[in-house]
């Protein structure tokens, strides 16, 4: 009974961490229409041979005092970067990440959980912890040197670079949540059955 209670508690805690880490990814879906609009505007402006699209007097973070074709092209990459880094934890929570399905499909649910736990402990968390460590110094350097585009595009590069440590932290949190959830479901198998029933 004590083992099952521990399993239930770990499953609940793991699900809570997964839900917290997935929230930014859930809301980042709104970046998709923004990315489509920016891409369409970029193609249209290129057809008309425009270079500088808009100018203004007061500097705006990321954009500075103008929006050029170079800035529009960079904005597409920035939005894509935001989408990828914020949605990673959401994909992990929803179990939509890439697997080697030809092997995974042959394993029992219990075996898959053991593989996920080992993968998260040995690969996912150490890799993103290391990436988080190095990316923080990259953001600090970009901020200190006021890094900006060399081709007259966007300014304040540290803003988009700051998403890398944020995304790493979210993936570490999601990995920890998934480990706790899987361990909990191994200890209390009825929690796994309940989760499948709720997801159906």
C-alpha positions as CSV (number, residue, x, y, z in Angstrom):
1,X,0.0,0.0,0.0
2,X,2.8,2.4,0.9
3,X,4.5,1.7,-2.5
4,X,1.2,2.5,-4.3
5,X,0.8,5.7,-2.3
6,X,4.3,6.8,-3.2
7,X,3.6,5.9,-6.9
8,X,0.5,8.0,-6.9
9,X,2.3,10.9,-5.3
10,X,5.2,10.7,-7.8
11,X,2.8,10.4,-10.7
12,X,0.9,13.5,-9.6
13,X,4.1,15.5,-9.0
14,X,5.5,14.4,-12.4
15,X,2.3,15.4,-14.2
16,X,2.4,18.8,-12.5
17,X,6.0,19.4,-13.6
18,X,5.1,18.3,-17.2
19,X,2.1,20.6,-17.3
20,X,4.1,23.6,-16.0
21,X,6.9,23.0,-18.5
22,X,4.4,22.5,-21.4
23,X,2.5,25.8,-20.9
24,X,4.8,28.1,-22.9
25,X,4.8,25.5,-25.7
26,X,1.0,25.4,-25.7
27,X,0.9,29.2,-26.1
28,X,3.7,29.3,-28.6
29,X,1.3,27.9,-31.1
30,X,0.3,31.5,-31.7
31,X,3.7,32.0,-33.2
32,X,2.8,29.9,-36.2
33,X,0.3,32.4,-37.8
34,X,2.8,35.2,-36.9
35,X,5.5,33.3,-38.8
36,X,3.2,32.8,-41.8
37,X,2.3,36.5,-41.9
38,X,6.0,37.5,-41.6
39,X,7.0,35.1,-44.4
40,X,4.1,36.3,-46.7
41,X,5.1,39.9,-46.0
42,X,8.8,39.1,-46.8
43,X,7.9,37.5,-50.1
44,X,5.5,40.3,-51.1
45,X,8.1,43.0,-50.2
46,X,10.8,41.2,-52.2
47,X,8.5,41.1,-55.3
48,X,8.1,44.9,-55.1
49,X,11.9,45.4,-54.6
50,X,11.5,47.1,-51.2
51,X,14.5,47.4,-48.8
52,X,13.4,49.4,-45.8
53,X,9.7,48.8,-45.0
54,X,9.1,51.0,-42.0
55,X,11.0,53.5,-40.0
56,X,10.2,55.3,-36.6
57,X,12.0,57.6,-34.3
58,X,11.8,55.9,-30.9
59,X,13.9,52.7,-30.8
60,X,11.9,49.5,-30.2
61,X,13.6,46.4,-28.6
62,X,14.7,43.9,-31.2
63,X,13.7,46.2,-34.1
64,X,15.6,49.4,-33.3
65,X,14.4,52.2,-35.5
66,X,13.4,50.4,-38.7
67,X,12.2,47.2,-40.2
68,X,14.2,46.2,-43.3
69,X,14.1,43.2,-45.6
70,X,17.1,41.9,-43.7
71,X,15.3,42.4,-40.4
72,X,12.2,40.6,-41.8
73,X,14.3,37.6,-42.9
74,X,15.9,37.5,-39.5
75,X,12.5,37.8,-37.7
76,X,11.4,34.6,-39.5
77,X,14.4,32.7,-38.0
78,X,13.8,34.3,-34.6
79,X,10.1,33.3,-34.5
80,X,11.1,29.7,-35.7
81,X,13.7,29.6,-32.9
82,X,11.1,30.7,-30.3
83,X,8.6,28.1,-31.6
84,X,11.2,25.2,-31.4
85,X,12.7,26.0,-28.0
86,X,9.3,26.7,-26.3
87,X,7.5,23.7,-27.9
88,X,10.1,21.1,-27.1
89,X,8.8,20.5,-23.5
90,X,5.2,20.4,-24.9
91,X,6.2,17.7,-27.4
92,X,7.8,15.7,-24.6
93,X,4.8,16.0,-22.4
94,X,2.4,15.0,-25.2
95,X,4.8,12.1,-26.2
96,X,5.1,13.5,-29.7
97,X,8.9,13.5,-29.9
98,X,10.8,11.3,-32.3
99,X,11.2,7.7,-31.4
100,X,12.6,4.7,-33.2
101,X,9.1,3.3,-33.6
102,X,10.2,0.0,-35.3
103,X,11.7,-0.9,-31.9
104,X,9.5,1.0,-29.6
105,X,6.3,-0.6,-30.9
106,X,7.6,-4.1,-30.0
107,X,8.3,-3.2,-26.4
108,X,5.8,-3.6,-23.6
109,X,4.6,-0.4,-21.9
110,X,6.7,-1.2,-18.8
111,X,9.9,-1.7,-20.9
112,X,9.2,1.6,-22.7
113,X,8.9,3.4,-19.3
114,X,12.3,2.0,-18.2
115,X,13.9,3.1,-21.5
116,X,12.3,6.6,-21.1
117,X,13.6,6.9,-17.6
118,X,17.2,5.8,-18.6
119,X,17.1,8.1,-21.7
120,X,16.0,11.1,-19.6
121,X,18.5,10.5,-16.9
122,X,21.5,9.7,-19.1
123,X,20.8,11.7,-22.2
124,X,18.1,14.4,-22.0
125,X,18.8,16.1,-18.7
126,X,22.7,16.0,-18.8
127,X,22.7,17.3,-22.4
128,X,20.3,20.2,-21.8
129,X,21.9,21.0,-18.4
130,X,25.2,21.4,-20.3
131,X,23.6,23.5,-23.0
132,X,21.9,25.6,-20.4
133,X,25.3,26.3,-18.7
134,X,27.0,27.4,-21.9
135,X,24.0,29.3,-23.3
136,X,23.7,31.6,-20.3
137,X,27.2,33.0,-20.9
138,X,26.3,33.5,-24.6
139,X,23.3,35.6,-23.6
140,X,25.4,37.6,-21.2
141,X,28.0,38.3,-23.9
142,X,25.3,39.3,-26.4
143,X,23.9,41.7,-23.8
144,X,27.2,43.2,-22.8
145,X,28.3,43.9,-26.3
146,X,24.8,44.9,-27.5
147,X,25.1,42.3,-30.3
148,X,23.1,43.0,-33.4
149,X,22.8,42.0,-37.0
150,X,25.8,42.7,-39.3
151,X,23.5,43.1,-42.3
152,X,21.3,45.9,-41.0
153,X,18.7,43.6,-39.6
154,X,17.5,43.2,-36.0
155,X,19.2,44.5,-32.9
156,X,19.2,43.2,-29.3
157,X,20.3,39.7,-30.2
158,X,20.3,38.8,-26.5
159,X,16.5,38.7,-26.5
160,X,16.3,35.8,-28.9
161,X,19.4,34.1,-27.4
162,X,17.7,34.2,-24.0
163,X,15.2,31.8,-25.3
164,X,17.8,29.0,-25.5
165,X,18.5,28.8,-21.8
166,X,14.7,29.1,-21.2
167,X,14.0,26.3,-23.5
168,X,16.7,24.1,-22.0
169,X,15.3,24.8,-18.5
170,X,11.8,23.8,-19.7
171,X,13.1,20.6,-21.2
172,X,15.0,19.7,-18.0
173,X,11.8,20.3,-16.0
174,X,9.8,18.2,-18.5
175,X,12.4,15.4,-18.3
176,X,12.3,15.4,-14.5
177,X,8.5,15.4,-14.6
178,X,8.5,12.5,-17.0
179,X,11.0,10.5,-14.9
180,X,8.8,11.0,-11.8
181,X,5.6,10.2,-13.6
182,X,7.1,7.0,-15.1
183,X,8.5,5.8,-11.8
184,X,5.2,6.6,-10.2
185,X,3.3,4.6,-12.8
186,X,5.7,1.7,-12.4
187,X,5.1,1.7,-8.7
188,X,1.3,2.2,-9.1
189,X,0.3,0.6,-12.4
190,X,-3.4,1.7,-11.9
191,X,-2.2,5.4,-12.4
192,X,-1.0,4.4,-15.9
193,X,-4.3,2.8,-16.7
194,X,-6.1,5.9,-15.4
195,X,-4.0,8.2,-17.5
196,X,-4.7,6.1,-20.6
197,X,-8.4,6.2,-19.9
198,X,-8.4,10.0,-19.4
199,X,-6.4,10.4,-22.7
200,X,-8.8,8.3,-24.7
